[in-house]
């Protein structure tokens, strides 16, 4: 297979890596052995710190607590926590016990929590005390046998209901800090059961092995040229989401970096944290970068410590990328991944000169990743550079399949290739471009309109803070593009003014036919604009006519 992208690989990034066949928690154990006194994690809210030695010991104590309470190898342990140090302790501790981690967004409501606990058949739950009432509403309808509760502070004990509820932090002190002896086959046994598909349909559990997760964490570190025991990562992406889990936890743990945790994204807090801690790596979703460049406060902070920023989760509008680079003086590049790939597969070169960065592209495949474009109809014909089709991927990070869904697994895993469902193209140099999701495609009078292209044009207007474009049902045209827009503070813009602005940037059939201004847009737990909810609103209005 021809791989034109190799000639544009960043200097020092290998084409292939000899990944160690170790369990995922082995990354923590290695760093704790080599850099025991380096700070592993800092809570941005409280300032609480753990060294690598302390984090590894606490994770081992939790593993022993699980074993002592009847958890066995292969059991699913659900983690329902925000970005606090206890997340890392529970995550790596569950893995040390041979259990499979399934993470649940701290923004999840009762129905989502109930579905995931039951679908994963989790018997153990680790929950943040403020989230406990949500679980109590559904607890009797689950198979959960033991629930560990943390207040988020080792000094303050949580209030526990009667029954099988335990103080997470107190249990740690009652169990030995030595890692239990559990044999794991990294290529065959699961580390994570990570749910995906919530923005496009019923969530499915992607079965990710230890080797899937280890290889992706190492490949990402290699791509951004991590300096061992020198980097400081801003971890504001939710650790419950695969993007944050790999790029902002597993990868820095592998590289013995320092992780600065923030529970939620707030522009001022993020800017203060970058300045205070000398952040060098910041991974986020486009919404975060858009809000930073829209903030008048951003110019007041020294942000020059940041070596690179990686954008993923959804397409990065080129105008947001340009403005952010001007503001930071550092590198912001777009990458790509999906839960089924642990998640990363592509990123633009982290090139301070920006000469090998192609704005609008998701970049080049990572080491050991093969990618190609196939026809949308059958998926069997490989398309040449420049032609639009479906992106398919092969690599060491690709999942085993979907949990308890053999038919859906067969649909996306074919002959060793993962069919992503993303409409894309590759240029002559091997750079890939996401056009849009197949399911987000707007059919207008027989034409195909890709929301991303329209959104990118809208973001060029200086008054726009956030936007989303969806297909609005129309009895004559089939669908018409509709834009939902949030303006910057103090900005003014009418629908007609915006449409006129777009006329010089888009073909007539791609123009939005309606603009709805809002104060905010719905976001997914990962911080992406939730297009599906907006689309469902329009479908609901149409069906009521």
C-alpha positions as CSV (number, residue, x, y, z in Angstrom):
1,X,0.0,0.0,0.0
2,X,1.4,3.4,-1.0
3,X,1.8,5.8,2.0
4,X,2.6,9.3,0.6
5,X,2.3,10.8,4.0
6,X,5.7,9.5,5.2
7,X,7.6,12.2,3.3
8,X,5.9,14.8,5.5
9,X,6.5,13.1,8.8
10,X,7.9,15.4,11.5
11,X,11.6,15.0,12.1
12,X,12.2,12.5,14.9
13,X,8.8,10.8,14.6
14,X,9.2,7.1,13.6
15,X,7.1,5.5,11.0
16,X,6.7,2.4,13.2
17,X,7.0,1.8,16.9
18,X,7.9,-1.3,18.9
19,X,5.0,-1.0,21.4
20,X,5.6,-2.9,24.6
21,X,3.1,-5.7,25.2
22,X,2.3,-4.7,28.7
23,X,-1.0,-3.9,30.4
24,X,-2.2,-0.3,30.4
25,X,-1.4,0.2,34.1
26,X,2.1,-0.8,33.3
27,X,2.6,2.7,31.9
28,X,2.0,4.1,35.4
29,X,4.2,1.4,37.1
30,X,7.1,2.2,34.7
31,X,6.9,6.0,35.4
32,X,6.6,5.4,39.2
33,X,9.7,3.2,39.1
34,X,11.7,5.7,37.0
35,X,10.4,9.0,38.3
36,X,8.9,8.2,41.7
37,X,9.2,11.8,43.1
38,X,7.9,13.7,40.1
39,X,4.5,15.3,40.5
40,X,2.0,13.1,38.6
41,X,-1.2,15.0,39.2
42,X,-2.4,18.4,40.5
43,X,-6.0,19.3,41.2
44,X,-6.4,22.7,39.7
45,X,-9.3,23.5,42.1
46,X,-7.7,22.5,45.4
47,X,-4.0,22.3,44.6
48,X,-3.8,18.7,45.9
49,X,-0.8,16.9,44.5
50,X,0.3,13.3,44.1
51,X,3.7,12.1,43.1
52,X,4.1,9.1,40.8
53,X,5.0,6.9,43.7
54,X,1.9,8.0,45.6
55,X,-0.4,7.6,42.6
56,X,0.9,4.1,41.9
57,X,0.6,3.0,45.5
58,X,-2.9,4.3,45.9
59,X,-4.0,2.6,42.7
60,X,-2.6,-0.7,44.1
61,X,-4.5,-0.2,47.3
62,X,-7.7,0.2,45.4
63,X,-6.9,-2.9,43.4
64,X,-6.5,-4.8,46.6
65,X,-9.7,-3.3,48.0
66,X,-11.6,-4.6,44.9
67,X,-10.1,-8.1,45.2
68,X,-10.9,-8.2,48.9
69,X,-14.5,-7.3,48.3
70,X,-15.0,-10.0,45.7
71,X,-14.3,-8.4,42.4
72,X,-12.6,-10.8,39.9
73,X,-10.6,-10.5,36.7
74,X,-12.9,-9.3,33.8
75,X,-15.5,-7.6,36.0
76,X,-16.6,-4.2,34.8
77,X,-15.9,-1.3,37.1
78,X,-17.9,1.9,36.3
79,X,-16.3,5.2,37.1
80,X,-18.7,8.1,37.5
81,X,-16.3,10.9,38.5
82,X,-15.3,14.3,37.3
83,X,-11.6,15.3,36.7
84,X,-10.3,14.7,40.2
85,X,-7.3,12.7,41.4
86,X,-9.6,9.9,42.5
87,X,-10.4,9.3,38.9
88,X,-6.8,8.2,38.2
89,X,-6.6,6.1,41.3
90,X,-9.8,4.3,40.5
91,X,-8.9,3.9,36.8
92,X,-5.5,2.4,37.2
93,X,-6.5,0.5,40.4
94,X,-9.3,-1.3,38.6
95,X,-6.9,-2.2,35.8
96,X,-4.4,-3.6,38.3
97,X,-7.1,-5.9,39.6
98,X,-7.7,-7.2,36.1
99,X,-11.0,-5.5,35.8
100,X,-12.4,-3.6,32.8
101,X,-13.0,0.1,33.2
102,X,-16.2,1.7,31.8
103,X,-16.3,5.5,32.4
104,X,-19.5,7.5,32.6
105,X,-19.7,11.2,32.0
106,X,-20.3,13.3,35.1
107,X,-23.0,15.1,33.1
108,X,-25.0,11.9,32.6
109,X,-28.5,11.8,33.8
110,X,-30.5,8.8,35.1
111,X,-31.4,7.2,31.8
112,X,-27.8,7.2,30.5
113,X,-26.4,6.0,33.8
114,X,-28.9,3.2,34.0
115,X,-28.3,2.1,30.4
116,X,-24.5,2.0,30.7
117,X,-24.5,0.2,34.0
118,X,-26.9,-2.5,32.8
119,X,-25.4,-2.8,29.3
120,X,-21.8,-3.2,30.7
121,X,-23.1,-5.4,33.5
122,X,-21.0,-3.5,36.0
123,X,-21.0,-4.8,39.6
124,X,-18.8,-2.0,41.0
125,X,-19.3,1.7,40.8
126,X,-17.0,4.6,41.9
127,X,-19.0,7.7,42.3
128,X,-18.5,11.4,43.2
129,X,-20.6,12.3,46.2
130,X,-22.6,15.1,44.5
131,X,-23.5,12.6,41.7
132,X,-24.7,9.9,44.2
133,X,-28.4,11.0,44.2
134,X,-28.5,10.3,40.4
135,X,-27.3,6.7,41.0
136,X,-29.7,6.2,44.0
137,X,-32.6,6.8,41.7
138,X,-31.7,3.9,39.5
139,X,-29.6,1.7,41.9
140,X,-32.3,-0.9,42.4
141,X,-32.6,-1.5,38.7
142,X,-28.9,-2.3,38.3
143,X,-26.6,-5.2,39.1
144,X,-24.2,-3.0,41.1
145,X,-23.1,-4.9,44.2
146,X,-20.6,-2.4,45.7
147,X,-20.4,1.4,45.5
148,X,-17.4,3.4,46.4
149,X,-18.1,7.1,47.2
150,X,-15.6,9.9,47.3
151,X,-16.1,13.5,48.4
152,X,-13.2,14.5,46.2
153,X,-11.2,15.3,49.3
154,X,-9.2,12.7,51.3
155,X,-9.8,14.9,54.4
156,X,-13.6,14.9,54.2
157,X,-15.6,11.7,54.5
158,X,-18.7,11.4,52.3
159,X,-22.1,10.8,53.7
160,X,-23.0,7.2,52.9
161,X,-26.4,5.6,52.5
162,X,-27.1,2.3,54.2
163,X,-26.1,-0.8,52.3
164,X,-23.1,-1.7,50.2
165,X,-21.6,1.8,50.1
166,X,-18.0,2.5,51.1
167,X,-15.8,5.5,51.6
168,X,-13.4,5.3,48.7
169,X,-10.5,7.3,50.3
170,X,-10.8,5.5,53.6
171,X,-10.8,2.1,51.9
172,X,-7.4,3.0,50.3
173,X,-5.8,3.4,53.7
174,X,-7.0,-0.1,54.8
175,X,-5.4,-2.0,52.0
176,X,-1.7,-2.7,51.1
177,X,0.0,-0.5,48.4
178,X,1.6,-3.4,46.6
179,X,0.2,-4.3,43.1
180,X,-1.6,-7.6,43.0
181,X,-0.4,-10.4,40.8
182,X,-2.8,-10.6,37.9
183,X,-1.8,-12.1,34.6
184,X,-3.1,-10.1,31.6
185,X,-2.8,-10.8,27.9
186,X,-2.6,-7.2,26.5
187,X,-3.7,-8.0,23.0
188,X,-6.7,-10.1,23.9
189,X,-8.0,-8.8,27.2
190,X,-10.0,-5.6,27.6
191,X,-8.9,-2.6,29.5
192,X,-11.8,-0.3,28.7
193,X,-15.4,-0.7,27.6
194,X,-15.9,2.8,26.2
195,X,-19.3,3.9,25.1
196,X,-19.8,5.8,21.9
197,X,-22.5,6.8,19.4
198,X,-24.5,9.0,21.8
199,X,-24.6,11.9,19.3
200,X,-25.7,9.7,16.4
201,X,-27.8,6.9,18.0
202,X,-27.9,4.3,20.8
203,X,-24.5,4.2,22.6
204,X,-22.4,1.1,21.9
205,X,-19.5,-0.2,24.0
206,X,-16.3,-0.2,22.1
207,X,-14.1,-3.1,23.4
208,X,-10.6,-1.7,23.7
209,X,-7.7,-3.9,24.7
210,X,-4.7,-3.0,26.9
211,X,-2.6,-3.1,23.7
212,X,-5.0,-0.8,21.9
213,X,-4.8,1.8,24.6
214,X,-1.0,1.5,25.2
215,X,-0.2,1.8,21.5
216,X,-2.3,4.9,21.1
217,X,-0.9,6.6,24.2
218,X,2.7,6.0,23.0
219,X,2.0,7.0,19.4
220,X,0.5,10.3,20.5
221,X,3.5,11.0,22.7
222,X,5.8,10.2,19.8
223,X,3.8,12.5,17.5
224,X,4.0,15.6,19.7
225,X,7.6,14.7,20.7
226,X,7.0,14.5,24.4
227,X,10.0,15.2,26.5
228,X,10.0,12.6,29.3
229,X,9.5,14.0,32.8
230,X,9.4,17.6,31.4
231,X,5.9,18.2,30.0
232,X,2.9,19.7,31.9
233,X,-0.5,18.8,30.5
234,X,-3.7,20.8,31.0
235,X,-6.4,18.2,31.5
236,X,-9.7,20.0,31.1
237,X,-11.1,17.5,28.6
238,X,-13.3,15.1,30.6
239,X,-11.3,12.0,31.5
240,X,-14.5,10.0,31.1
241,X,-14.3,10.7,27.3
242,X,-11.8,8.7,25.3
243,X,-10.1,11.9,23.9
244,X,-9.2,13.2,27.3
245,X,-8.5,9.7,28.6
246,X,-5.7,9.0,26.1
247,X,-4.2,12.4,25.3
248,X,-4.5,14.0,28.7
249,X,-4.1,11.0,31.1
250,X,-2.6,7.9,29.6
251,X,-0.1,9.6,27.3
252,X,1.2,12.0,30.0
253,X,1.4,9.1,32.4
254,X,3.5,7.2,29.9
255,X,5.8,10.2,29.5
256,X,6.0,10.9,33.2
257,X,4.3,14.3,32.6
258,X,2.5,16.4,35.2
259,X,-1.3,16.4,34.8
260,X,-3.1,19.6,35.9
261,X,-6.8,18.7,36.3
262,X,-9.7,21.0,35.9
263,X,-13.3,19.8,36.4
264,X,-14.9,22.0,33.9
265,X,-14.0,24.4,31.1
266,X,-14.0,28.1,32.0
267,X,-12.0,30.5,29.9
268,X,-10.6,32.6,32.7
269,X,-9.7,29.6,34.8
270,X,-8.0,27.9,31.8
271,X,-6.0,31.0,31.1
272,X,-4.9,31.4,34.7
273,X,-4.0,27.7,34.9
274,X,-1.8,27.9,31.8
275,X,0.0,30.9,33.2
276,X,0.4,29.6,36.8
277,X,1.6,26.1,36.0
278,X,3.5,26.7,32.8
279,X,1.3,24.3,30.7
280,X,3.2,22.9,27.7
281,X,0.5,20.7,26.2
282,X,-3.2,21.5,25.9
283,X,-5.6,19.2,24.1
284,X,-9.2,20.4,23.6
285,X,-12.2,20.5,21.4
286,X,-12.8,23.3,18.9
287,X,-15.5,24.9,21.1
288,X,-12.8,25.5,23.8
289,X,-10.5,27.3,21.3
290,X,-13.3,29.3,19.8
291,X,-14.3,30.6,23.3
292,X,-10.7,31.5,24.1
293,X,-10.2,33.5,21.0
294,X,-13.6,35.2,21.5
295,X,-12.6,36.3,25.1
296,X,-11.3,39.9,25.5
297,X,-9.3,38.7,28.6
298,X,-7.1,36.3,26.7
299,X,-4.6,39.1,25.7
300,X,-3.9,39.7,29.4
301,X,-2.2,36.4,30.1
302,X,1.2,35.0,29.4
303,X,0.5,31.8,27.5
304,X,3.9,31.3,25.8
305,X,4.8,28.2,27.8
306,X,2.4,26.2,25.6
307,X,4.4,24.1,23.1
308,X,1.4,22.6,21.3
309,X,-2.3,22.5,21.3
310,X,-4.2,19.6,19.7
311,X,-7.8,20.0,18.6
312,X,-10.0,16.9,18.1
313,X,-13.5,15.6,18.7
314,X,-15.0,17.6,15.9
315,X,-13.8,19.7,13.0
316,X,-11.6,22.8,13.8
317,X,-12.9,25.9,11.9
318,X,-9.9,27.3,10.1
319,X,-10.6,30.9,11.2
320,X,-10.6,29.7,14.9
321,X,-7.2,28.0,14.2
322,X,-5.7,31.1,12.7
323,X,-6.9,33.5,15.5
324,X,-5.7,31.1,18.2
325,X,-2.2,30.7,16.7
326,X,-1.9,34.5,16.6
327,X,-3.0,34.8,20.2
328,X,-0.8,32.0,21.6
329,X,2.3,32.2,19.5
330,X,2.3,28.4,19.7
331,X,1.1,25.6,17.5
332,X,-2.5,24.6,17.3
333,X,-3.1,21.7,14.9
334,X,-6.1,19.6,14.1
335,X,-6.2,15.9,14.7
336,X,-8.7,13.1,14.3
337,X,-9.8,10.0,16.1
338,X,-12.8,8.1,17.2
339,X,-13.6,6.0,20.2
340,X,-13.3,2.8,18.2
341,X,-9.6,3.7,17.7
342,X,-8.7,4.5,21.3
343,X,-9.1,7.3,19.8
344,X,-6.2,8.9,17.9
345,X,-5.2,8.1,14.3
346,X,-4.3,11.4,12.5
347,X,-2.7,14.7,13.4
348,X,-1.1,17.5,11.5
349,X,2.7,17.8,12.2
350,X,3.5,19.8,15.3
351,X,5.6,22.2,13.3
352,X,6.4,25.6,14.8
353,X,7.1,27.0,11.4
354,X,3.6,25.8,10.2
355,X,5.2,24.9,6.9
356,X,4.0,21.3,7.0
357,X,0.6,22.1,8.7
358,X,-2.3,22.2,6.3
359,X,-5.2,24.2,7.8
360,X,-8.5,22.5,7.2
361,X,-6.8,19.1,7.2
362,X,-6.8,16.5,10.0
363,X,-3.2,15.8,9.0
364,X,-1.3,12.6,8.5
365,X,-1.8,9.0,9.8
366,X,0.2,8.3,13.0
367,X,2.9,5.6,13.1
368,X,1.6,2.1,12.2
369,X,-1.7,3.5,11.0
370,X,-2.9,2.8,7.5
371,X,-5.7,4.9,6.1
372,X,-7.5,5.1,2.7
373,X,-10.6,6.5,1.1
374,X,-13.2,4.1,-0.3
375,X,-16.4,4.6,-2.3
376,X,-19.5,5.5,-0.3
377,X,-21.8,3.0,-2.0
378,X,-20.0,-0.3,-1.5
379,X,-16.9,0.5,0.5
380,X,-14.9,-1.9,-1.6
381,X,-13.2,0.5,-4.1
382,X,-10.1,2.5,-3.1
383,X,-10.4,6.0,-4.4
384,X,-7.5,8.1,-5.7
385,X,-6.3,11.4,-4.2
386,X,-8.8,14.2,-4.4
387,X,-11.9,12.0,-4.6
388,X,-14.5,12.1,-1.8
389,X,-15.5,8.8,0.0
390,X,-15.5,7.1,3.3
391,X,-12.4,7.1,5.5
392,X,-11.3,3.6,6.6
393,X,-8.5,2.8,9.1
394,X,-6.3,0.0,10.1
395,X,-3.8,0.0,13.1
396,X,-2.9,-1.4,16.5
397,X,-5.4,0.9,18.3
398,X,-8.5,-0.4,16.5
399,X,-11.0,-2.0,18.8
400,X,-11.9,-5.7,19.0
401,X,-15.6,-4.8,18.2
402,X,-18.8,-3.6,19.9
403,X,-19.8,-5.1,23.2
404,X,-22.6,-7.7,22.7
405,X,-23.3,-6.3,19.1
406,X,-21.9,-8.8,16.6
407,X,-23.9,-7.4,13.7
408,X,-22.9,-3.8,14.2
409,X,-19.3,-5.0,14.6
410,X,-19.5,-6.7,11.2
411,X,-20.8,-3.5,9.6
412,X,-17.8,-1.5,10.7
413,X,-14.9,-4.0,10.8
414,X,-14.3,-5.5,7.4
415,X,-11.2,-7.4,6.4
416,X,-9.2,-5.7,9.1
417,X,-10.4,-2.2,8.2
418,X,-12.5,0.0,10.4
419,X,-15.2,1.9,8.5
420,X,-15.4,5.3,10.3
421,X,-18.7,6.7,8.8
422,X,-16.8,9.9,8.0
423,X,-16.9,11.4,4.6
424,X,-13.3,12.4,3.7
425,X,-10.7,12.8,1.0
426,X,-6.9,12.5,0.8
427,X,-4.7,14.8,-1.2
428,X,-1.6,13.9,-3.2
429,X,0.7,14.5,-0.2
430,X,-1.2,12.0,2.0
431,X,-3.0,14.7,4.1
432,X,-6.6,13.7,5.0
433,X,-9.6,16.0,5.1
434,X,-12.9,15.3,6.9
435,X,-15.8,16.6,4.8
436,X,-18.5,15.6,7.3
437,X,-20.3,12.7,9.0
438,X,-22.4,10.6,6.6
439,X,-25.3,11.0,9.0
440,X,-25.0,14.8,9.1
441,X,-25.1,15.2,5.3
442,X,-27.9,17.6,4.2
443,X,-29.7,16.7,1.0
444,X,-31.0,20.0,-0.5
445,X,-32.8,19.7,-3.9
446,X,-30.6,16.7,-4.8
447,X,-27.4,18.5,-3.8
448,X,-25.1,17.3,-1.0
449,X,-24.4,20.0,1.6
450,X,-21.8,19.3,4.3
451,X,-22.5,21.2,7.5
452,X,-18.8,21.6,8.3
453,X,-18.1,23.6,5.1
454,X,-21.0,26.0,5.9
455,X,-19.9,26.3,9.6
456,X,-16.4,27.1,8.6
457,X,-17.7,30.0,6.4
458,X,-19.9,31.3,9.3
459,X,-16.9,31.3,11.7
460,X,-15.1,33.8,9.4
461,X,-17.6,36.4,10.5
462,X,-15.9,38.4,13.3
463,X,-19.2,38.6,15.3
464,X,-19.7,34.8,15.6
465,X,-18.7,33.0,18.8
466,X,-20.2,29.5,18.1
467,X,-22.3,28.0,15.4
468,X,-23.9,24.8,14.1
469,X,-25.6,23.9,10.9
470,X,-28.2,21.2,10.5
471,X,-30.7,20.1,7.8
472,X,-34.2,21.4,8.4
473,X,-37.0,19.3,6.8
474,X,-38.6,20.9,3.9
475,X,-41.6,19.4,1.9
476,X,-40.2,20.8,-1.4
477,X,-36.4,20.9,-1.1
478,X,-36.1,17.8,1.1
479,X,-33.9,19.7,3.6
480,X,-32.6,23.2,3.8
481,X,-29.5,24.3,5.7
482,X,-30.3,26.1,9.0
483,X,-27.7,27.8,11.2
484,X,-27.8,28.2,14.9
485,X,-25.5,31.0,16.0
486,X,-24.2,32.4,19.3
487,X,-22.7,35.9,19.0
488,X,-19.7,37.3,20.8
489,X,-20.5,39.5,23.8
490,X,-21.7,42.9,22.6
491,X,-21.7,41.9,18.9
492,X,-24.7,42.6,16.7
493,X,-25.7,40.7,13.6
494,X,-28.9,40.0,11.7
495,X,-29.8,36.9,9.7
496,X,-29.9,38.8,6.5
497,X,-26.4,40.3,7.2
498,X,-25.0,36.9,7.8
499,X,-26.6,35.3,4.7
500,X,-25.2,38.2,2.6
501,X,-21.8,37.6,4.2
502,X,-21.9,34.0,3.1
503,X,-22.9,34.7,-0.5
504,X,-19.3,35.5,-1.4
505,X,-18.1,32.3,0.3
506,X,-20.6,29.5,-0.7
507,X,-22.4,28.3,-3.7
508,X,-26.1,29.2,-3.7
509,X,-27.4,25.8,-2.8
510,X,-25.1,25.7,0.3
511,X,-26.4,29.0,1.7
512,X,-28.3,28.8,4.9
513,X,-32.0,29.6,4.5
514,X,-32.7,30.3,8.1
515,X,-30.6,31.7,11.0
516,X,-31.6,31.3,14.7
517,X,-29.6,33.3,17.2
518,X,-29.2,31.8,20.7
519,X,-27.4,32.6,23.9
520,X,-25.8,29.1,24.0
521,X,-25.8,25.8,22.1
522,X,-26.2,22.3,23.5
523,X,-22.9,20.6,24.1
524,X,-21.9,17.0,24.4
525,X,-20.1,15.8,27.6
526,X,-16.9,16.2,25.6
527,X,-17.7,19.8,24.8
528,X,-18.7,19.4,21.1
529,X,-21.7,21.2,19.8
530,X,-24.6,18.6,19.9
531,X,-25.8,18.7,16.3
532,X,-28.2,15.8,16.8
533,X,-30.2,17.6,19.5
534,X,-30.6,20.6,17.2
535,X,-31.6,18.3,14.3
536,X,-34.2,16.5,16.4
537,X,-35.7,19.9,17.4
538,X,-36.3,20.7,13.7
539,X,-37.7,17.2,13.0
540,X,-40.0,17.6,16.0
541,X,-41.3,21.0,14.8
542,X,-41.8,19.5,11.3
543,X,-43.8,16.5,12.5
544,X,-46.2,18.7,14.5
545,X,-47.2,20.7,11.4
